[in-house]
Amino acid sequence: MAVVIRSFPRLVGDPPGPFYRVRVCGRKRRDRIWEGWMEFDRTDRAPTLRTKRETTQPNLAGLEHWATGLTPVYLEGALRRARPDRDVAPTRTAGPDTVPLGPVRGAVLDPYSVYLKGGDLLRRQLAALSRDHLLAIVRAYHLDDGDAARALTAAELIALIVRRVSEGRAA
């Protein structure tokens, strides 16, 4: 029997819609291992979308713990996996109560908090991101003086972020 492990308060979707309410569901298999998946209910009451199995955990507590670590970025990917059309989302945002899909969105990491653990760690984590994610970080944390960052390469954006964050921490 399936159980709801966690429901998310924010809607997920791509502007202008549709938007989805998200929950993590799970069930105990015959081998006593728990498996979990995501379910997406459209706000307009269209059929529910479901991912295939997203995780297996040794027990219910493990599945609950896994569900607490899910980020907006993970939810975006899960929605893409659940959608039959797997369309590419627009890059506009719809407001504070939505998590937008698409390559340009709010920052996927807080460079200041990562920098506290070390500049090298920040560089490594930034290097794993796309150029669009780097630009989103620059915009979200106001790390440039205008639109100049749009012309920078990924390597230059990483250098800019690290430099501005280290300057901000020093100040």
C-alpha positions as CSV (number, residue, x, y, z in Angstrom):
1,M,0.0,0.0,0.0
2,A,1.4,3.4,-1.0
3,V,1.7,6.2,1.6
4,V,2.4,9.9,1.2
5,I,5.9,10.6,2.7
6,R,6.1,14.3,2.2
7,S,4.0,17.1,0.5
8,F,5.7,20.3,-0.6
9,P,4.0,23.7,0.1
10,R,5.3,25.4,-3.1
11,L,3.9,24.8,-6.5
12,V,6.2,23.6,-9.3
13,G,5.7,24.5,-12.9
14,D,6.7,26.5,-15.9
15,P,5.1,29.9,-16.5
16,P,2.4,30.6,-17.6
17,G,1.4,27.1,-16.4
18,P,0.4,24.5,-15.7
19,F,1.5,24.3,-12.1
20,Y,1.6,21.2,-9.9
21,R,1.3,20.3,-6.2
22,V,4.1,17.8,-5.4
23,R,4.3,14.9,-3.0
24,V,6.7,12.1,-2.4
25,C,5.0,8.7,-2.1
26,G,6.4,5.3,-1.1
27,R,5.6,1.7,-0.4
28,K,7.2,-1.3,1.2
29,R,8.1,-4.0,-1.3
30,R,7.9,-7.7,-0.8
31,D,11.7,-7.8,0.0
32,R,11.0,-5.3,2.8
33,I,12.9,-2.5,1.0
34,W,11.0,0.8,0.6
35,E,10.8,2.5,-2.8
36,G,9.8,6.1,-3.4
37,W,8.5,8.2,-6.3
38,M,7.1,11.6,-7.0
39,E,3.5,12.5,-7.8
40,F,2.4,15.8,-9.4
41,D,-1.2,17.0,-9.2
42,R,-2.1,19.8,-11.6
43,T,-3.8,22.8,-10.0
44,D,-6.5,22.5,-12.8
45,R,-7.3,18.9,-11.7
46,A,-5.9,17.2,-14.8
47,P,-4.6,13.6,-14.3
48,T,-1.8,13.1,-11.8
49,L,1.7,12.7,-13.2
50,R,4.1,10.1,-11.6
51,T,7.7,9.4,-11.9
52,K,9.1,5.9,-12.0
53,R,11.0,4.8,-8.8
54,E,13.2,7.7,-7.7
55,T,14.9,5.9,-4.8
56,T,15.1,2.7,-2.7
57,Q,15.8,2.8,1.0
58,P,16.2,0.1,3.6
59,N,13.3,1.3,5.8
60,L,10.6,4.0,6.1
61,A,12.8,6.2,8.1
62,G,15.4,6.2,5.3
63,L,12.8,7.1,2.8
64,E,11.5,10.0,5.0
65,H,15.1,11.2,5.4
66,W,15.6,11.1,1.6
67,A,12.5,13.1,1.1
68,T,13.6,15.9,3.4
69,G,16.6,16.6,1.3
70,L,14.8,17.2,-2.0
71,T,15.5,20.6,-3.5
72,P,13.6,22.7,-6.0
73,V,16.1,21.7,-8.6
74,Y,15.4,18.0,-7.9
75,L,11.7,18.6,-8.1
76,E,12.1,20.3,-11.5
77,G,14.0,17.3,-12.8
78,A,11.4,14.9,-11.4
79,L,8.6,16.8,-13.1
80,R,10.5,16.6,-16.4
81,R,10.8,12.9,-15.9
82,A,7.1,12.5,-15.1
83,R,5.9,14.6,-18.1
84,P,5.1,12.5,-21.2
85,D,6.0,15.4,-23.5
86,R,9.3,16.3,-21.6
87,D,9.0,19.8,-23.0
88,V,11.6,22.5,-22.4
89,A,10.3,25.2,-20.1
90,P,10.4,29.0,-20.7
91,T,12.8,31.0,-18.6
92,R,10.4,33.5,-17.0
93,T,9.3,33.2,-13.4
94,A,5.7,33.4,-12.2
95,G,6.1,34.7,-8.7
96,P,7.2,33.8,-5.2
97,D,4.9,30.8,-4.7
98,T,6.3,28.9,-7.7
99,V,9.5,27.1,-8.5
100,P,10.1,27.8,-12.2
101,L,11.4,25.2,-14.7
102,G,14.0,26.1,-17.2
103,P,17.6,26.9,-17.5
104,V,17.5,30.4,-16.0
105,R,16.0,30.6,-12.5
106,G,17.0,31.6,-9.0
107,A,20.4,30.6,-7.6
108,V,20.9,26.9,-7.1
109,L,23.4,27.5,-4.4
110,D,24.3,30.2,-1.9
111,P,27.9,31.1,-2.8
112,Y,28.5,32.8,0.5
113,S,27.6,29.8,2.5
114,V,29.7,27.5,0.3
115,Y,32.6,30.0,0.5
116,L,32.6,29.6,4.3
117,K,33.7,26.0,3.7
118,G,36.5,27.2,1.4
119,G,37.1,29.0,-1.8
120,D,38.3,25.8,-3.5
121,L,35.0,24.1,-2.7
122,L,33.1,27.0,-4.1
123,R,35.1,26.9,-7.3
124,R,34.5,23.1,-7.7
125,Q,30.8,23.5,-7.1
126,L,30.5,26.4,-9.5
127,A,32.4,24.4,-12.1
128,A,29.7,21.7,-12.0
129,L,27.0,24.2,-13.0
130,S,25.9,25.4,-16.4
131,R,26.6,28.9,-17.5
132,D,22.9,29.8,-17.1
133,H,23.1,28.7,-13.5
134,L,26.2,30.8,-13.0
135,L,24.4,33.8,-14.4
136,A,21.4,33.2,-12.1
137,I,23.8,33.2,-9.1
138,V,25.3,36.5,-10.3
139,R,21.9,38.1,-10.7
140,A,20.4,36.6,-7.5
141,Y,23.3,37.9,-5.3
142,H,23.9,41.1,-7.2
143,L,27.5,40.2,-8.0
144,D,27.9,42.4,-11.1
145,D,27.4,46.1,-11.8
146,G,24.8,45.8,-14.6
147,D,24.5,43.4,-17.5
148,A,28.2,42.9,-18.1
149,A,28.2,39.4,-16.8
150,R,26.0,38.2,-19.8
151,A,29.1,38.5,-22.0
152,L,31.3,36.4,-19.8
153,T,32.3,32.8,-20.3
154,A,31.6,30.2,-17.6
155,A,35.2,30.4,-16.4
156,E,35.0,34.1,-16.2
157,L,31.7,33.9,-14.3
158,I,33.2,31.5,-11.8
159,A,36.1,33.9,-11.3
160,L,33.7,36.9,-10.9
161,I,31.5,35.0,-8.3
162,V,34.5,33.8,-6.2
163,R,36.1,37.3,-6.3
164,R,32.9,39.2,-5.4
165,V,32.0,36.7,-2.6
166,S,35.5,36.8,-1.1
167,E,35.4,40.6,-1.3
168,G,32.0,40.6,0.4
169,R,33.3,38.3,3.1
170,A,36.3,40.5,3.7
171,A,34.2,43.6,4.1
